[in-house]
Amino acid sequence: ATYRNIGALYEMKLEFDTALEYHQRDLQNTVFELGRESAEAAQTLYNIAAVYWKKQEWGQVVCLFEEALQIRTQLFGAEDPVTEDTRSWLKQAQAMQEKQLTGALDFEVI
């Protein structure tokens, strides 16, 4: 949890690359200690996705939210509020990714 807290501090300071480094360390430790399919790993994936959201790197956000959603659905079920929250953020990220891709295509056509 220490790496998670340090990552959150860097995120608040808008130092996203450093925040990602600490969140990745947190994920490595969590996976080592509890496994990739744990609730803690899902939360760390969610935290990493949130940083990528702020960087507007939608492909990364979508992949990470998809993995967090899969884990949370398996652990808590599809109707759990935490699962539903992750699904909602995933849908928003997918919409942003689509908008970005459409905008990129529009730009290329012009």
N, C-alpha and C positions, 0 to 999 in steps of 0.2 A: 504493500500500500504506500510505502514511502516514495517509490518512483512515481506512482500515480499522483500523489500530492505535489511532488516537484513538477511534474508535467502540467498539472493544473495551474500552478503558479506561473510557469512560463507562458501558458496559454493566456492567462489574464494580462501578462505583460506584452501580449501580441508577438511573442517570439515563438512562432509556430513551428519552425524547424527544430528548435531545441525542445519544445514541448513534445513533438513527435518522437524524438530520441528517447525521452524518459517514458513515454507511454509504451513504446516498443520494448523497452527494458522491462517494464511492468508486465507486458504480455508474455515475454520470454519466461520470467519468473513464475507467473501464474500457470502457464502451460506446463512448466517443469514440475511445479508443486501439486497442481490440481487437475491438469489435463485441459485439452483444447475445448472440450465439450462442457466445461463448468460455467456456472452462472458468473463467476468472477471474470473468466475469459471473455464471455459475452459482453460484460460491462466495459472491459478494457477495449474491446473492438469498437464498441459504441463510442467510447471516449476518443479513440483515434479517428473515427469517422467524423466526430464533431470538430476536430481540429482541421481535417481536410475540408470540411464544410466551409469553415472560415477562410480557407485558402481557395475556395471555389474549384476544387479538384473533384468534379462530380463522379468521374469513373471510380476513383478510390472510395468515395463516400458510398456509392451504390454497392460495391463489392463488400465493403466492411459491414454495412447495415444488413446486407443479405445474409452474411455469415452469422452475425449477432442474432438476426431474426430466426434463422434455422435452429440455433442452439436454444434460444429462449422458447421457441415453439415446442421443441422436444422436452425441455425441462418443465415448463409451466403450462403448456397448452396454448391453443390459438386464441382463447378468449381472455387470457390473463391481461391485466392493464399494462404491464411492462412489455409484453409481447405486442399488444395493440399500439402502444406508443412507438415501438421500434418500426412496426409496419407503416405507421403514419409518416414517420421521418423518411423511411425508405421511399415511399410514394412521392414525397416532396422532392427528394434527391433525384429520383428518376425523371420527374418533370423538369427539373433544372438541367439535368444532363441532356434531355431531349431538346430543350430550348437552346442550350449551348451548341449542340450538334446542328440544329436547324439554322441557328444564326451563323455558324461557320459555313454551312452549305450556301446560305443566302449570300454571304460575303464572297465566296468563291465564284458564284454565278455572275456577280456584278462586275 
